[in-house]
Amino acid sequence: MAARFRSLGLLLHALVVAVHARPPVSPASALKLDVNANTGAFTISVGGKSWLSGDEYRVGSMSAASGGLRMLGASKSHGTDPLGPYTATTLDWVSNAMPGTTMYTTFREYEQDAGIIVFEQLFPQEVDLKSLNKGSPLSAGTVFPGFSRKTGDRDLPCFAYHGVFPKLESCTVSTYTSSKLGGLPLVIYDDKDEDLPMVVMSPLSSPMAQQMTGENRFFFGAGVKATVEIIPAGWSQLFIVSSGMGINAGMMDWGERVLKFTGRPIVDNRYKDDVHGAIGFWTDNGGFYHYSIGANKSVGNNYEEVLLKVKAYHDELGVPFKHWQFDSWFYPKDGGVTPGGSGGAVTNWTSLPDVFPHGMEYIQSKLKLPIVMHNRQWSTHSDYMKNWPDIEWYISKEAAVPKDPVKFFQRFFTQQVGWGLAMYEQDWMNKEYDIVDALQTNISMGDLWLFGMASGAEGSDRTVQYCMPYPSEILSASAYPAVTNARATNDYFHAIDQWAVGSTSLFYWALNILPFKDGFYSSSNKQVGGQTEGPEMNPDRETLMATLSCAMVGPMDGIYLLNVSRIMATCRKDGVILKPDKPITTTDQCFRDGDANCKVYHTFSDVSGLGRVHYYFNNDGSEPLRSEEVYLKADADYAVYNWYTRDLTILQASTPLRAGYEGHNYAMVTPIQNGWIFLGEAGVYVPASTTRFTAVATTDDRLTAHVHGVPGERLRICAARVASMRASCLEVSFDVEVTKAVSFSVPPLQEHIVIVT
């Protein structure tokens, strides 16, 4: 299976590069910067229209406005960074707090990309920020850039990401607020322009050292976070403003620029391995086996006995789970755990004897599957402190971090031989940050902690999942290829709308990070005996969102409760998930409508020879599908196929849909080509997945689909003629893994199947 995924990854690499590829900057989104070399005041126009201005410069409680900072002079220079050659305008700021220059602030404009401006803060000498910041009410201890809340002719709309499992929150420039390591990226856009010109603002380097500030009613901006005590001599940090047209496209432009700067390659992690690319069984918070083995003692008396029975049950059903996840129930902690999983810190990351009496190697020898394994914050008296005395720790009241995370994690990831550990899930990231003082007061420690974790995992050929991250932690991962995915929603069954991944996907996918929805119950039956009994009232929506997220699909049902047909609608017979080409995201039309939090989502499959097949989800089943919601004109030559009702209609400006049984709409919008409508594989959530279909070709009298199948599959491939608007389906079987050409022809309608590879 691993070799198969590597082959599939090579085939899809060009696809991902194309999805991320950025065209030349449109004149309508080109940025123009004007800096007053005498005062430091600046303006930024977007497409020739004035959008942003500012003159706020701060170090601690000293500001240019109050006279505490004074501009000594301005200079021009040229340089090159990973974004390309640039012209720099540098302002030299002095103060009474120290001799010489206190801070240099630099604007970088790029010759080869008119869609970006980069702002640099450079401190030539050490700054005692803790002392200088006394009396300042701002969450940023320095400010550059600082923007006026007045934007052109009107108060432009915006949105930013806040909190753990970063959530999109709407704002206007006048009402924007920041939050701990959040309020970023900040997106400002013009919803009155159909093309949605926009800018994205975020840290570009050292994101864990930076903090947005939105407390002042006259300005907002970014700088060194106010919790930092000392800014070391020579410290430099960068902040980017990136422009684009359209919310989805503009976010991708921003992400491509950030990744170009950090050097993280844009790769297709959808099918990286069996964890990313195939269905798996999860035991996360909200699932049956989260701190519960069920009430049926005949199944077993501990996790070791029970999980082996669960595995046998899955095998008997023929559900091809290709990985498992172990949550925090398996390792020892220094305190109790609440029903939601919060509580003590880890003392030794290995199995408790009453969980796996025969140890981690034994359970792996029975499961024989790659495992995702959960971890949390480190205890202040962990065994690692005792056994590895050469590694020092920053110790706070409730948790600790190693002073040299690179050395620690390199050694740590050698300890799991024989476990089957494939993905390291770092949970409670917000809590570790909140309760370890050094992560807040030491300017470089936050990023170093995450770098050490990622480099250690990568060096041991493992990947990392972030769970409960702040937005700045996601930004930090833009430099770490090992961080392939992050939780995009709150814990299953413990939050409203925990299924709704679309808005957070905009943020994650731009940085080549897959948005994981969390596990779910596939059945609407009550899960008696599990941690969460339910019942799940919308299992189809749960399963659909997991599939369309392009991340892992992880059912968490108890033994004898799995809905096999629903799970198998996500994948091939061998467990490989049939995914779209990119994660589902909030459609641009929501932002034109002034509802950034709407739950109208879109993704697609670009099928060779056919074109783009769109997938449309609307949580409000009473609403019609509008052509703009799938990025099409009303007169586009497309057909709409209702996945639930199987109604087939021609796309209109507003196409009525009948809701599925759970009350939401899900439809495929597929090209009409030479009188043919390609409907793809029947009964799966992504009917035209490019994992299944390598090409589709049509002539006036023939449609040929190249279908890739695996042993034991019997598929129904469907198409229709516009003249009849009735689906015709052909069954095709596979004894070996092969691609077959399936042809429909008229008149009369005939079918042909030939093996092509």
N, C-alpha and C positions, 0 to 999 in steps of 0.2 A: 504493500500500500504506500509506503514512503516513497519508493521509486516512482510510483504512479503520480503522486502529488508533485514530485520534482518535475516530471515531464509536463504535467498540466500547468505548473507554474511558468515554465519556459514559454508555453504556447500563449499564456495570458499576459506575459510581461509587457508586450507591445500594447495590449489593450489598456493596461493601467497607465502607462506612459501617455497614451492618447487621451485618456480621461483627465489626467492632470495637466496636459500640455496647455501652455498659455499663449494665445495669439498676441500679435503686437498691440501695444496700448492704443485704444481708441482715442481720437481727439476729444471725444465727449467725456472721457475720464482722466485725461492727462492732468497732472498736478503742476501748478506753477507757484513757486515760492518767492516772496519778496521779504527781505530782511533790512530793517533800518540799522545801519552800522553805527549810528550815534546813540540810539536808545535801546536796541535789542528787540523792538516791536517787530512782529512778523505777521504776514498774511499768507494763506494758502487758498488758491482757487482750484476748482474742479471743473474741467471742461470750460474754462473761461469765466466761471461764476464764482464769486467770492463766497467761501464756505467757513473758513476757520481763521481766527486771528488770535494773537496772544502777546503778552509782554510780562508774564509772571515767571520770575526766576527766584528760587529760594534755596537756602542751606540752613537747616534748622529753623529758628524763628526769624532769621535774617532774610529780607526780601529786597528785590530791586525797587518795588513800589514804596517801601518804607525808607529806603536809603541805606539799609543795612548792608546790601550788596551794591557795589558800584562797578560799572563797566569801565575797565582801563583802556580797552581798545578792541579793534576787530581786524581780522586778517583773512586772506584767501589762500587756499592751497589746493593741491591735487593729490589723489591717492587711489588705491585699489583695494577692494575687499572681495569676499566671495560673491557679492552681487554685481561686481564689475567696477570699472573706473568711475570716479566721482570727483566733483568739485566741492570743496568744503569752505564754509564760512564759519570761522571760529571767533567766539567772544570771550574775552579775558575778564574774569570777575574777581574783585578784591573786596576785603572787608576789614573791619577793625578787630575782628576776633583773632586774626593771625597775620603774620607778615607774609608778603608775597601773594601769589595767586591762590585764591581759595578754590575756584572751580573754573574749568574751561567748558563752554557749551558749544557744540558744533552741529551745523546743519549740513547733511550730505545730499547732494543732488546727483543723479546717475545719468551718464551720457547715453546709455543703451536702454534705459527703462524710465520713461517719464511718469510711470505710475507709482513711484515710491519716493519718499523722503525719509532719511534716517537721522535721528537725533542722538547725539552722544554727550554724556556727562563724564568728565575726566577730572580726577582730583590729584593734583601733582604732589600734595603733601597729606599726611595723616589728618583726618578730621575726627574730633571727639564729638560725634553726633549726639550722643546721650546728653552731653552738657549743652550743646548749642540748640538742641531741640526743646529744651524746657520752655513751657508756656505755649508751644505750638499745638493747635487743635487738629492738625492734619494727620492722616494715616501714612503719608509719605514724608520722610524726613528731609528730602530735597525735592525740588520741582524743576523739571525741564524734560519735555515741553510742558508749558502751561497754556491752556486754551480758554479764551473767553466763552462764556455761555451764550453770547449773541452770535448767531450764525446767519449771515446774509439777511434776506428779506423776511424770513420766518423761522420759527422754532422747529428745526428739523427733527424728525423721529429718529430713534436709535434703539439698539438693544445691546445687552452685554450678558455675560455668564457669571453666575454667582453660586456660592455654596458648594457643598459636596455633591457628587454626581452632577457636575455643573449644569445649572438650569438657566434657560434663556429668560431674561426679564426685560420687558419693554420699557422704554423711556422716551423722553425728548432731551435735547441738549440742555435745556434749562432745568430738567428734573433728574438728570443722571446722578446716581450715587455709586460709590465704590463699596467694597466689602473685603473681608480678610482674604488676601491673595486672590481677589476676585474683582468683578466689574470689568472683566477682560476676557477675550478681546472685546473691544468696544466698536460697534458698527454704527455709523451714521449714514443715513440714506435719504433720498428724495422720493417719497412715495407718490408725488404728483407727476413725476416723469415716468412714462410707461417703461422706459428702459432701466429704471431703478439705478441711477448712478449712486455710488457708495464709496465710503472709505472704511478701512479696518485699522484699528490702532491696537498695538500690543508691544510688550517687551520683545526685543530681538535677541538679546544676550542676557545671561544670568537672570532668568525670570523669577527665581525664588528670592532674589535680592531686591526685586522691584515691587512697587505697590502703586496702584492707582489711587488718586485722591479725588473725592467728589464731595467733600464736606462743605467747601466754601460756595456761597451762592453766586459769586461773580466769576469763578473760574473752576476748571477741573484740569487734571494733568497726571503726571507720573514721575516717580523718582525712587531713590533708595527708601526702602520701607522704614518707618519711624521706629521700629523695635530694634534696629541695628544700633550697636553701641559705638563701634569704631569703623570708620571708612579708611582702609589702609592706603598709604601713599601709592599712587599709580593706578588706583581703581578706576576702571572704565566700564560703562554699561551703555547699551544701545536700545533704542526704541524706534519702532517703525510705524509709518503711516502708509498704507497700501490702498490704491484705488482700484475700482473695477466697475463693470456694468452688470447689474443683476445680483441678487443676494447670493444665490448658489455659485454662480460663476466667479463673483468677486471674492467670496470666501476661498474658493479654490486658487485664485490668483494669489491671494495673501499667503495661503499655505505653501504654495509652490515657491514663493520668494523666501519664506522663513526656512524651508527645508534646503533651499539652495545655499542659504547662509550657513546653516548648521552643518551641512554636509551629509545629512541623513538621506540615503537613496530612496527614491520612490519605487516601491516594489509591491507586488501583488501578494499580500498576506492572506487573502481569502482562502487559499488552498495551500498554505505553507506546509502543513502536516496534518495528521489525523485529529489533532486537537482543533485546529482552525477550520479544517475543511470537511469534517464528518460529524455526524450527530454523536452526542455523548450523554452520559448520565450524571446528573449533578445533585449535590446534597447541601446546597446553600440555604441560608436563612429563608424561611417560608416554605421550604420543601419538606417532604415526609420525614427524611432521615437527618434533619438538622437537630442534633442533640436529642434524637429519638430513634429507637430501633423498632418501634411499633409495640402494640399490646399483644400480638399473637406469639406466645412463647414457643409454639411448635416450630416457628421459623428459626429461632435462635435466642441465645441469652446475652450475646455481645455483638458488636459491630462485625467482628471477623466472621462469626457464624451466619449472621443475617445477610451481610452483603454478598457472600458467596451464594446464598440461596437466591438472592435477587438477580445475580448474574446468570444463574442457571435458568431462572424464569425468563429473562430476556432472550437467552439463547433458544429456549423452547419455543418462544413466540416467533423467532426469526427476525428480531429487531437488531440490526447490526451496529450497536453502539461501538464506537472506535476509540473512545476515551472515557475516563471517569474524572470526577472532581471530589476531593476530600476537603471538607470545610474545617472550621476551627475546633471541632469536637475531638480531633484525633491526638492533639498534643497537650502537654502539661502547661499550666499557667499558675501565676502567683496569687490568683484570686478567683472568686466565683464568676459566673457568666449569667447575664440577664437573658430573658426569652428572646431578645433581639440580637444576642451574640456579643453585646458589650461586656466589659469586665476586665479581668486580670490580664497581665502581660505575659508573654511566652518566656518560660524559663529554659526549656530545651526543646528544640524543634525536632521531635521524634514522637513515636506513638506511645500513648499511655498503655500500660500492661493490661488494663481491663477493657481496652478498646480492641487492640490487636495483640492477643496474648503471645502469638508466635512472631511478632515483629513485622516491620515494614517489608522486608525482603520476602517473607512468607506470603503476605497478602498479594504482593506483586506477582509471585510465582503462580498464583492461582488465577488472578485476573488477566495477566498477560496483556495489559493495555497501558498506554501512556496516561499519566495522571496529572491533573491540575491540583496543586496543593496550596491551601490557604495559609497565610501567616499574618501576624498582627505586630503591635509594638513590642520592643524588647524590655524584659524585666530589669529592674535595678539590681537584681541579684541573680542574673542568669548564670547558667553553667559556663557560658562562653567567657565571662569575666574571670571565673576561677581557673578554667582550663587553659586559656590563652592569655597569660599575663603580659605578653609582649604587645597586646593591643589595648590601648587606653580608651576610656569611655567618657562621654559627657553624661553625667547622671543628674536627673531631676527627681522630683518627688515620686512620680509614678512610672517613669519610663526612662530609657537611655538610648543613646546612639553611639556607635564607635567613632572615635576621633579620626580614624583612617578607614573610611568605608570601603575604599578600593581593596586594601589589604584584608579587611574582614570578610567581605563577600567573596573574594577570590578563594579564601580558605573555606568559608562556609559552604560554598557550592561543590566542594569535594566530598562532603559528608554523606551524600545521599545515594551512594553506589548501590544498585540493586533495587531501588525504590520505584523506578519507572517515572521519576519526576521529569515532566516535559515542560510544564509551565508553572512559574512561581507567581502566585496571586498575593500581591501585597495589599492587604486590607487595612482599614482604620488609618489611612494616610493622614486624614485631617486630625485625628486624635494624637497621633505621634507628633505631628507638627505643633499642635496646641499645648502639649504637656512637656515637651522637651525644650528647655529654655534656649539651648545653643542653636537650635534650628531657627529661632527668631532673632537672637542677638548677634550671632556670627554671620557676617555678610555673605560668606561663600558656602556655609555649611549645608544649607538647604539643597542647593544644586549638587554639591559633592555627595551628599547622602544618596540622591537618586542616581547620580552617575556611577557610584560604586556598586549599587544594586544591579543596574543594567549591565555594566561591564562584566561583573562577576557571572551573571546569568549567561550572557553572550559567550563568555570564555568557556563555559561548561556546556555549550550547545543547547541552551534552554531559552525560553522566552518569558516575558513578564506581562502580567495583567495588573493594572492599577484599579483599586477599588476604594471608593470614598475619597477621591482626589479633589483638591481645590483646583480652580482653573489654572493657576500658575504652575501646578505640578504637571498638568497636561502639557502646558507650553514647554516645560523643561524636557519632557519626553520627546519633543521635536528633534532633539539631538541624539536620541538613543534608539537605534534600530531594534534592540531586543524588546522594547515596549511595543508590542504589536496590537494591543487592544486595551480598552478600559471600560469599566462599567459606566453606562450612559443613563441609567435610571436607578431609582432607589430599590431596596430589597423587595422581593416578591411578596405580595399579600400584606405588606406593611406600609404602603404608601398609595395615595390616589394617583391614578394615571401612571403607575410604574411601568406600563407597557409602552408609553409614548416616547419613542427614541428619536423622532424626526428632527426636532430642533437642536438637540445636543449632537446629532450626527453631523450637522453643518460644521460644527467646531472640530470634532475629532477627525472626520474623514479628510478635511483640508490638510491635516498634518500626517496623513497616512496611518491613522490609528483607527482600528475597527471599533464601532460602538456596540458593546455587548449589552443585551437587554436584561440579563439575569435568567436563571432557570424559571420553570413554570410547571403547572399541572396541565397535562394534555387531556385530562378527563374532567367531565362535569360531575362525576360521582364524588360523594363525600369521602374524604381520605381519613377514615376513622383510625385512630392510633398514631397518626403522624404528628409532627410538631404543629403543623397547620392543617386543620381538617377541611377547611373550605365550606361549601364546594366552590370551585372555580366556575363562574357563570359565563365567562367568555373565553373558553379554551381555544377557539379558532383564532380569535384576535391575538392571543398570546403567542400561539405557534406561528401565525403569519408574520408578526412583528419580528420574532426571533429569526425567521428565515430571511426576511427582507433587510435585516440589519447587516447582513453579510458576515456577521461574527459567528460565535458558536450557537448551536441549537441544543439546549440542555434540559430535557424533561426531568422532573423531580418526583414523579408519582411513586407511591408505595407499591409493594409487591401485589400482584393480581389486579392493579388499578390502571395500568397504562392503556391509553387509547392508541392501538397499533396503527389503524388506518390514518389517523391524523398525523402521527409522527412520520409515517412512510410517505405522506404527501409532501414532505420537505426534501426528500432525498432519492437517490438511486437505491437499487437493491443492496449495494455494497456499503451504504451509509454515507456516501459522498453527497453533500448538500447541493441541491440545485439552486444556485444563488443568482441574483441579478448581477449586473456589472458593477454596481456601486451601492453603498448603503442607502436606504430610503431616507429622504430629507423633507423638511417642510418646503412646499412649493413656493416659488416666488410670488404667485398671485396673492397669497396670504398677506404679504407685506404691502402690496398695492392696495389691498382692501383695508389696511390699517389694523390687521389682526395678526401680529407676529406669533402669537401662541396658538393659532388655529391648528387643528389636527387633520389637515389635508396634506397628504404625503405623496411623494413621487419617486420612482426610480425607473430603470430601463435595462434592456438587453440589446446590444448592438449586434445583430445577427448578420454575418457576412452574406452579401448578395441580396438581403432583404431590407436592411436598414434598421432604424431604431424602433423597438417594440417597447411601449410605455406601460408601466404598472401604476395604478391609481388607487389610493386608499383615502376614504373620508369617513371619519368616525360618526358623522351625522348622516345616517342613511336616508334622510328625507331630502337631501340636497342633490341637485343634478350635477353631472360632471360638466364643467366649463372647459372649453378647448384651451384657454390660457393656462389652466391648472396643469396641463401636460405639455406646455410649451409649443402648442400648435395653433394655427389659424383656423377659423371656423370652416373654411373651404378646403382644408387639407384632406388629401385622399386617404382617409383612415376609417377603420371600423372599430366599434366598441363592443367588447365581449364581456358580459357580466359573469364573473367567475362563479357566483352563487346560483343565479337563476338560469344561466346559459343563454340569456337573451343576446341576440346579435343585431346591432343597428349600425347605421352610418353615423360617423361623428358629425355633430352639429355644434353651433355656438354654445348651446346648452342641451345636453343629452340626458333625459330622465333615466334614472336607474332604480330598480327595485332592490331594497336592502336585503342583505342576507339574514339568516335567522337570529343572529346576535345583534342586529340593528345597524351595522355599518355597511358601507359600500366597498367593494373591491372589484376592479375591472382591469382588463388588458386592452390597450389601445394599439392596434396593429395596422401596419401599412396595407393599403390595397394596391396590388401590383398586377398589371395585365389581367384585371378582372378577378384575381385570386385574393382570398383572405386567409392568411396563415394563422392557425389557432394553436399550433404546437401540441404539447403532450397533455392529454386529458388527465385530470385528477391530481395535479401537483400545483403547488402555490406559485411557482415561477414557470409557466408553460413554455416559454421560449428561451430558457436558460442556455447560454452559450457553452455551458458544460455538457449539455445534451445535444445541441444543434451546432455543428461546425459550419454549416452553410445552408442557404435556401435559395433556389433559383426558380424563376418563372418565365414562361412564354405565354402566348395567347391561349394555348391549349394544354399546358402542362405546368405543374408545380412539383419540384423535386426538393426534398429535405434530406440533408445528410445527418443521420441520427447515430449518436454514439451510445452504445449499450454495453452492459456487463452481463456475465453469465446468470441465467435464471430469470432475466427480465422479460416481461411480456407487456409491451407498451401499446397505447392507443394514440396514434398521431392523427391530428385533425386539421381539416382545411374546409373552406367554403368558397362558392362562387358568388359574386355580387348579384348575379342574375337571380339566384334562388334564395340567398341569405340563409341557407341551411347547412349545418355542419355535416361533413362526411368524415368518418374516422376509419383508420386502417390499423389492424393489430400487427405488430412485428415482434418477433421473439429473438432472443440471443442465447446461444449456448457458450459463446466465448466473448471476450471483450473485443469489439470490432465496431467499425462505422459502416452503416448500411445506407444506401440511397433509396429513399421511399418516394415513389412518384404517384401523383394523381393526374389523370388526363381526361379531357373531354373533346368531343362527344364520342360515345357515351362515357360516363365517368368510369375510369379504370384505374387500377392500382398496380404498381410494379415495385418489387424490392430487389435490389442487387447489393452485394457486398463490395464496398469500395476500398476498405483497408482492413 
